[in-house]
């Protein structure tokens, strides 16, 4: 592995090659027209590049919606390294900037600054850093406000609707759902110097609020897709009745517990109704947050612990994944520790405010990934099933607890 060439993370972004712009439009506009995209623009009159565009992240169609929203302008996009696999030349020439997820990489700031100040481009950032797991806002990095304060450019938020419903990350089969987006300039260039980092972050958090299932219900969007609940157990892994974890399963429009047989039907309007007893959660995000609270409780009580053998794949560059055999992964209040013959990696709690996970990634199973500045390790649990969603909760809650402890300590000094 020491001899393998690493991805060039220092390469500065480019303007999109002129001959690729028509291709980008050809790939984007027919799709969004078919889905009847409606863009509601607020405070956008007269705004031209360069500016920072913060986008919610739901599904692959997000990039097509963004292309339509910024027309006729183009952008540098922050793209995770797995997006570059086997197409590095193409992504470099459409102006993409590579990022390893959930790493503190100062080089990214330099590239964003270059895109804004030297290329006079829009820089499009998806700060949730992964597709939404249950159609609600993911945790955003605290560093956003600091970066924006230093860069001193206008900030626009593109909050998309319907993208998640059309292709949720736990079941990638396409549903025919109309889509919409709210495009709002939340900070003007003249405002930045007078705004605190805290106020900037507050504006971003407010503009980023969304709930796809609430939006579906409010707009009476009917999804008759027969397998609409298939895969939902990947996200809702704990039964709210018997409280057993990792025994949930799903089939077509039904979500059920293999331990106590509690069963829920997902309606055509995205609600859950128990078919053999009293409904505990009808709104999917409520069930999702119930699980988060239970993980937080385990952490506070000192009972949280994860350990399993994992298959390891490395992604040092854009050529593809390199199998590294198996190893042991543990996750505790101290963070992650991955050990194998080829890898010994520790990631402490404060090094990751969240975790990137995938469900049945390329048919190889559920996985999580841990990154350094020059490599990313994709880890597939071997013995434990349906555990990656819980791991992501644990990473986020451990981070919040540790950050609060640091703030409290600083206040007492």
C-alpha positions as a printed NumPy array, in Angstrom:
array([[  0.   ,   0.   ,   0.   ],
       [  2.921,   2.365,   0.621],
       [  3.797,   2.159,  -3.087],
       [  0.318,   3.053,  -4.359],
       [ -0.165,   6.537,  -5.764],
       [ -2.637,   8.596,  -3.742],
       [ -5.357,  10.852,  -5.087],
       [ -4.051,  14.377,  -5.648],
       [ -6.048,  16.288,  -3.054],
       [ -4.   ,  19.456,  -3.669],
       [ -5.093,  19.892,  -7.284],
       [ -6.88 ,  23.21 ,  -7.701],
       [-10.33 ,  23.222,  -9.304],
       [-10.9  ,  24.199, -12.917],
       [-13.635,  25.963, -14.774],
       [-15.879,  23.506, -16.556],
       [-14.58 ,  22.663, -20.027],
       [-16.791,  24.412, -22.588],
       [-17.523,  21.206, -24.506],
       [-18.899,  19.496, -21.392],
       [-21.479,  22.166, -20.531],
       [-23.999,  21.044, -23.192],
       [-23.612,  17.471, -21.923],
       [-24.353,  18.582, -18.35 ],
       [-27.516,  20.317, -19.54 ],
       [-28.545,  17.33 , -21.654],
       [-28.183,  15.004, -18.659],
       [-30.019,  17.332, -16.269],
       [-32.837,  19.272, -17.886],
       [-34.923,  16.415, -19.388],
       [-34.967,  14.73 , -15.97 ],
       [-36.073,  17.797, -14.002],
       [-38.611,  18.769, -16.665],
       [-40.115,  15.281, -16.502],
       [-40.358,  15.623, -12.721],
       [-41.967,  19.091, -13.055],
       [-39.314,  20.852, -10.996],
       [-40.481,  24.119,  -9.442],
       [-37.845,  26.457,  -7.986],
       [-38.942,  29.125,  -5.519],
       [-36.269,  31.844,  -5.479],
       [-36.044,  34.312,  -2.587],
       [-33.695,  37.29 ,  -2.273],
       [-31.887,  36.181,  -5.452],
       [-32.536,  39.235,  -7.662],
       [-29.327,  40.566,  -9.125],
       [-27.096,  37.946,  -7.476],
       [-24.35 ,  36.677,  -9.753],
       [-21.333,  34.477,  -9.089],
       [-19.172,  34.123,  -7.172],
       [-21.13 ,  32.852,  -4.178],
       [-21.332,  29.847,  -1.873],
       [-24.233,  27.476,  -2.576],
       [-25.154,  25.136,   0.285],
       [-27.405,  22.282,  -0.881],
       [-29.437,  19.677,   0.959],
       [-28.538,  16.132,  -0.033],
       [-31.153,  13.468,  -0.772],
       [-30.365,  11.472,  -3.916],
       [-28.339,  11.542,  -7.128],
       [-30.914,  13.789,  -8.783],
       [-29.743,  16.579,  -6.426],
       [-26.943,  17.406,  -8.864],
       [-29.41 ,  17.757, -11.735],
       [-31.657,  20.034,  -9.682],
       [-28.636,  22.151,  -8.748],
       [-27.657,  22.449, -12.422],
       [-31.134,  23.761, -13.239],
       [-31.257,  26.078, -10.213],
       [-28.035,  27.941, -11.06 ],
       [-28.641,  28.135, -14.835],
       [-27.085,  29.769, -16.843],
       [-24.093,  29.733, -14.496],
       [-21.843,  26.778, -13.651],
       [-20.189,  25.723, -10.413],
       [-17.351,  23.905,  -8.73 ],
       [-18.897,  20.988,  -6.844],
       [-17.487,  19.331,  -3.726],
       [-17.596,  15.596,  -4.524],
       [-16.613,  12.632,  -2.331],
       [-13.722,  10.541,  -3.608],
       [-15.925,   7.537,  -4.436],
       [-17.663,   9.766,  -6.977],
       [-14.359,  10.025,  -8.858],
       [-13.882,   6.277,  -9.341],
       [-13.08 ,   5.504, -12.997],
       [-14.074,   9.042, -14.041],
       [-11.474,  11.337, -12.536],
       [-10.713,  13.061, -15.847],
       [-14.386,  13.865, -16.397],
       [-14.987,  15.214, -12.919],
       [-11.813,  17.281, -12.972],
       [-12.962,  18.862, -16.241],
       [-16.418,  19.708, -14.951],
       [-14.791,  21.534, -12.047],
       [-15.29 ,  19.034,  -9.24 ],
       [-13.303,  19.282,  -5.999],
       [-12.495,  16.002,  -4.242],
       [-13.165,  15.479,  -0.521],
       [-12.752,  12.562,   1.881],
       [-15.83 ,  12.492,   4.081],
       [-15.712,  13.635,   7.711],
       [-12.054,  14.621,   7.751],
       [-10.599,  17.95 ,   8.863],
       [ -8.786,  18.909,   5.673],
       [ -7.54 ,  22.487,   5.386],
       [ -6.767,  21.92 ,   1.708],
       [-10.495,  22.023,   0.955],
       [-10.723,  25.599,   2.227],
       [ -7.917,  26.609,  -0.142],
       [ -9.732,  25.038,  -3.101],
       [-13.07 ,  26.655,  -2.245],
       [-11.351,  30.027,  -1.905],
       [ -9.648,  29.516,  -5.281],
       [-12.968,  28.676,  -6.96 ],
       [-14.61 ,  31.8  ,  -5.575],
       [-11.791,  34.312,  -5.963],
       [ -9.784,  33.133,  -8.972],
       [-12.413,  31.376, -11.075],
       [-15.29 ,  33.669,  -9.999],
       [-17.468,  30.574,  -9.805],
       [-20.281,  29.363,  -7.638],
       [-18.961,  26.732,  -5.219],
       [-21.636,  24.132,  -4.478],
       [-21.288,  22.325,  -1.164],
       [-23.442,  19.489,   0.213],
       [-22.557,  19.955,   3.892],
       [-24.648,  17.011,   5.139],
       [-21.963,  14.941,   3.353],
       [-24.268,  11.992,   2.6  ],
       [-27.779,  11.272,   1.424],
       [-30.412,  11.847,   4.11 ],
       [-31.17 ,   8.573,   5.906],
       [-34.79 ,   9.276,   6.79 ],
       [-35.728,  12.423,   4.9  ],
       [-34.768,  14.941,   7.585],
       [-31.823,  17.285,   8.061],
       [-28.531,  15.664,   9.002],
       [-25.996,  17.192,  11.386],
       [-24.093,  20.099,   9.851],
       [-20.449,  20.897,  10.628],
       [-19.821,  23.762,  13.048],
       [-16.954,  24.891,  10.807],
       [-19.376,  26.147,   8.136],
       [-19.928,  29.458,   9.899],
       [-16.2  ,  30.027,  10.428],
       [-15.427,  29.282,   6.783],
       [-18.128,  31.623,   5.494],
       [-17.01 ,  34.408,   7.831],
       [-13.464,  34.199,   6.451],
       [-14.415,  33.836,   2.776],
       [-16.709,  36.905,   2.816],
       [-18.941,  35.83 ,  -0.082],
       [-22.748,  35.655,  -0.33 ],
       [-24.386,  32.44 ,   0.855],
       [-27.316,  30.756,  -0.88 ],
       [-29.168,  27.666,   0.363],
       [-30.84 ,  25.247,  -2.042],
       [-33.337,  23.223,  -0.015],
       [-34.742,  20.455,  -2.219],
       [-38.03 ,  18.572,  -1.843],
       [-39.185,  15.266,  -3.323],
       [-35.711,  14.026,  -4.23 ],
       [-35.507,  11.75 ,  -1.189],
       [-39.044,  10.457,  -1.695],
       [-38.225,   9.539,  -5.286],
       [-35.153,   7.489,  -4.357],
       [-34.527,   6.959,  -0.614],
       [-31.029,   5.778,   0.226],
       [-32.387,   2.53 ,   1.724],
       [-34.151,   1.535,  -1.514],
       [-32.755,   3.047,  -4.695],
       [-35.593,   1.955,  -6.985],
       [-37.001,   5.083,  -8.63 ],
       [-40.455,   6.389,  -7.692],
       [-42.223,   8.895,  -9.922],
       [-42.44 ,  11.954,  -7.661],
       [-42.622,  15.597,  -8.683],
       [-39.898,  17.745,  -7.178],
       [-39.401,  21.297,  -5.949],
       [-36.68 ,  23.452,  -4.408],
       [-36.361,  26.627,  -2.364],
       [-33.366,  28.749,  -3.409],
       [-32.674,  31.53 ,  -0.91 ],
       [-29.852,  33.99 ,  -0.41 ],
       [-29.525,  33.846,   3.37 ],
       [-26.454,  36.075,   3.732],
       [-25.442,  38.972,   1.505],
       [-21.838,  40.022,   1.036],
       [-22.468,  43.296,   2.883],
       [-23.866,  41.472,   5.922],
       [-21.002,  39.097,   6.58 ],
       [-18.661,  41.511,   8.333],
       [-21.337,  42.307,  10.945],
       [-22.519,  38.745,  11.583],
       [-21.055,  36.465,  14.233],
       [-20.105,  32.888,  13.411],
       [-22.951,  31.764,  15.67 ],
       [-25.496,  33.881,  13.767],
       [-24.231,  32.586,  10.429],
       [-24.641,  29.002,  11.617],
       [-28.113,  29.774,  12.958],
       [-29.203,  31.103,   9.563],
       [-27.824,  28.027,   7.814],
       [-29.538,  25.642,  10.242],
       [-32.85 ,  27.462,   9.858],
       [-32.661,  27.367,   6.039],
       [-31.67 ,  23.685,   6.063],
       [-34.717,  22.396,   7.918],
       [-36.723,  19.838,   5.98 ],
       [-38.881,  16.783,   6.589],
       [-39.678,  14.87 ,   3.42 ],
       [-42.443,  12.791,   4.985],
       [-44.128,  15.899,   6.373],
       [-43.796,  17.485,   2.93 ],
       [-45.327,  14.393,   1.331],
       [-48.291,  14.442,   3.713],
       [-48.86 ,  18.206,   3.482],
       [-48.853,  18.061,  -0.311],
       [-50.813,  14.787,  -0.484],
       [-48.2  ,  13.116,  -2.674],
       [-49.323,   9.575,  -3.424],
       [-46.592,   6.952,  -3.913],
       [-48.167,   3.682,  -4.968],
       [-44.834,   1.905,  -5.552],
       [-45.481,  -1.605,  -4.179],
       [-42.051,  -1.973,  -2.521],
       [-42.243,   1.429,  -0.833],
       [-41.26 ,   0.019,   2.605],
       [-38.685,  -2.513,   1.375],
       [-35.356,  -1.66 ,   2.975],
       [-36.823,   0.69 ,   5.588],
       [-35.661,  -1.682,   8.33 ],
       [-32.108,  -0.563,   7.512],
       [-33.025,   2.824,   8.997],
       [-35.627,   1.713,  11.567],
       [-33.618,  -1.125,  13.118],
       [-35.106,  -1.166,  16.634],
       [-38.603,  -2.368,  17.437],
       [-40.434,   0.27 ,  19.522],
       [-42.554,  -2.43 ,  21.189],
       [-40.149,  -5.146,  22.374],
       [-37.1  ,  -2.785,  22.061],
       [-34.998,  -5.535,  20.474],
       [-32.422,  -4.157,  18.034],
       [-31.454,  -5.412,  14.577],
       [-34.401,  -7.808,  14.232],
       [-36.543,  -5.547,  12.058],
       [-37.237,  -6.577,   8.467],
       [-39.35 ,  -5.377,   5.563],
       [-41.244,  -6.618,   2.517],
       [-43.121,  -4.583,  -0.081],
       [-45.201,  -2.086,   1.981],
       [-44.664,  -3.799,   5.362],
       [-42.124,  -3.222,   8.133],
       [-42.063,  -5.893,  10.843],
       [-40.164,  -7.239,  13.862],
       [-38.939, -10.823,  13.678],
       [-38.746, -11.005,  17.478],
       [-42.227,  -9.912,  18.598],
       [-44.015,  -9.898,  15.198],
       [-45.18 ,  -6.276,  15.487],
       [-45.988,  -5.198,  11.926],
       [-46.517,  -1.821,  10.276],
       [-47.914,  -0.918,   6.869],
       [-46.485,   2.09 ,   5.044],
       [-49.33 ,   3.969,   3.386],
       [-49.192,   5.571,  -0.034],
       [-48.76 ,   8.911,   1.764],
       [-45.694,   7.865,   3.751],
       [-47.277,   7.159,   7.13 ],
       [-46.923,   4.003,   9.223],
       [-49.954,   2.159,  10.625],
       [-49.584,  -0.902,  12.836],
       [-51.536,  -3.789,  11.368],
       [-51.624,  -5.979,  14.507],
       [-51.895,  -3.597,  17.437],
       [-51.551,  -0.009,  18.584],
       [-49.413,   2.313,  16.453],
       [-46.425,   3.691,  18.365],
       [-44.932,   5.807,  15.581],
       [-46.835,   6.874,  12.478],
       [-44.216,   9.437,  11.4  ],
       [-40.987,   7.767,  10.26 ],
       [-38.619,  10.521,  11.542],
       [-40.144,  10.157,  15.036],
       [-39.175,   6.463,  15.103],
       [-35.73 ,   7.395,  13.8  ],
       [-35.155,   9.931,  16.614],
       [-36.5  ,   7.453,  19.184],
       [-33.591,   5.188,  18.242],
       [-31.122,   8.066,  18.568],
       [-32.314,   8.761,  22.116],
       [-31.887,   5.099,  23.04 ],
       [-28.3  ,   5.118,  21.749],
       [-27.612,   8.31 ,  23.693],
       [-29.007,   6.636,  26.816],
       [-26.712,   3.611,  26.336],
       [-23.721,   5.941,  26.021],
       [-24.671,   7.85 ,  29.166],
       [-25.2  ,   4.612,  31.097],
       [-21.863,   3.227,  29.897],
       [-23.395,   0.209,  28.14 ],
       [-22.708,   1.198,  24.538],
       [-20.129,  -1.022,  22.813],
       [-19.579,  -2.367,  19.306],
       [-17.14 ,  -4.991,  18.079],
       [-17.11 ,  -7.151,  14.975],
       [-14.902,  -8.623,  12.308],
       [-15.01 ,  -6.524,   9.129],
       [-14.001,  -6.908,   5.504],
       [-11.732,  -4.017,   4.568],
       [-11.442,  -2.225,   1.238],
       [ -9.136,   0.734,   0.653],
       [ -9.776,   3.647,  -1.708],
       [ -6.474,   5.535,  -1.988],
       [ -7.208,   6.964,  -5.443],
       [ -9.804,   7.031,  -8.206],
       [ -8.803,   3.682,  -9.711],
       [-11.114,   1.65 ,  -7.465],
       [-11.28 ,  -0.344,  -4.263],
       [ -8.4  ,  -2.502,  -3.049],
       [ -9.314,  -5.531,  -0.848],
       [ -7.242,  -5.647,   2.349],
       [ -8.648,  -8.809,   3.908],
       [-10.391,  -8.771,   7.28 ],
       [ -9.791,  -7.042,  10.585],
       [-11.426,  -6.186,  13.885],
       [-13.388,  -2.984,  14.391],
       [-14.369,  -1.67 ,  17.821],
       [-16.346,   1.448,  18.683],
       [-16.484,   2.753,  22.249],
       [-16.611,   6.064,  24.102],
       [-12.977,   6.475,  22.995],
       [-13.871,   6.279,  19.278],
       [-13.071,   3.765,  16.523],
       [-10.172,   1.325,  16.425],
       [ -9.542,  -0.758,  13.306],
       [ -6.864,  -3.453,  13.483],
       [ -5.676,  -5.885,  10.813],
       [ -2.422,  -7.182,   9.371],
       [ -2.276,  -4.17 ,   7.054],
       [ -4.1  ,  -1.427,   9.005],
       [ -4.003,  -0.008,  12.518],
       [ -6.266,   3.037,  12.566],
       [ -7.674,   4.992,  15.507],
       [-10.276,   7.71 ,  15.131],
       [-11.019,   9.546,  18.361],
       [-14.46 ,  10.932,  19.149],
       [-13.687,  14.554,  18.282],
       [-12.196,  13.65 ,  14.899],
       [-15.665,  12.823,  13.481],
       [-18.906,  14.728,  14.087],
       [-20.776,  12.127,  11.997],
       [-20.246,   8.91 ,  10.053],
       [-20.746,   8.015,   6.408],
       [-22.635,   4.748,   5.985],
       [-24.02 ,   2.862,   2.999],
       [-26.738,   0.226,   2.679],
       [-25.888,  -2.83 ,   0.527],
       [-23.095,  -0.865,  -1.138],
       [-22.69 ,  -2.127,  -4.721],
       [-24.323,  -5.379,  -3.59 ],
       [-21.493,  -6.079,  -1.125],
       [-23.457,  -5.412,   2.079],
       [-23.903,  -2.566,   4.529],
       [-20.747,  -0.62 ,   5.29 ],
       [-19.236,   2.355,   7.035],
       [-16.113,   4.199,   6.006],
       [-13.281,   5.762,   7.981],
       [-10.941,   8.22 ,   6.292],
       [ -7.492,   9.6  ,   6.822],
       [ -6.205,  12.502,   4.714],
       [ -4.805,  10.102,   2.102],
       [ -6.983,   6.978,   2.285],
       [-10.53 ,   5.813,   2.928],
       [-11.346,   2.394,   4.402],
       [-14.715,   0.847,   3.575],
       [-15.645,  -1.592,   6.326],
       [-18.268,  -4.349,   6.01 ],
       [-19.355,  -5.991,   9.297],
       [-19.22 ,  -9.771,   8.919],
       [-21.201, -11.208,  11.843],
       [-23.497,  -8.407,  13.008],
       [-26.289,  -7.354,  10.672],
       [-28.144,  -4.075,  10.227],
       [-25.829,  -2.191,  12.591],
       [-24.481,   0.747,  10.595],
       [-27.375,   3.11 ,  11.362],
       [-26.803,   2.638,  15.082],
       [-23.085,   3.271,  14.604],
       [-23.858,   6.587,  12.916],
       [-26.09 ,   7.612,  15.846],
       [-23.351,   6.673,  18.305],
       [-20.716,   8.736,  16.475],
       [-22.938,  11.811,  16.492],
       [-24.031,  11.49 ,  20.115],
       [-20.521,  10.781,  21.396],
       [-19.28 ,  13.857,  19.544],
       [-22.   ,  16.065,  21.046],
       [-21.306,  14.778,  24.563],
       [-17.554,  15.335,  24.185],
       [-17.996,  18.833,  22.75 ],
       [-20.352,  19.795,  25.562],
       [-17.843,  18.546,  28.131],
       [-15.129,  20.694,  26.531],
       [-17.356,  23.777,  26.507],
       [-18.365,  23.231,  30.133],
       [-14.715,  22.837,  31.106],
       [-13.778,  26.032,  29.265],
       [-16.598,  27.932,  30.982],
       [-15.385,  26.831,  34.411],
       [-11.826,  28.044,  33.773]])
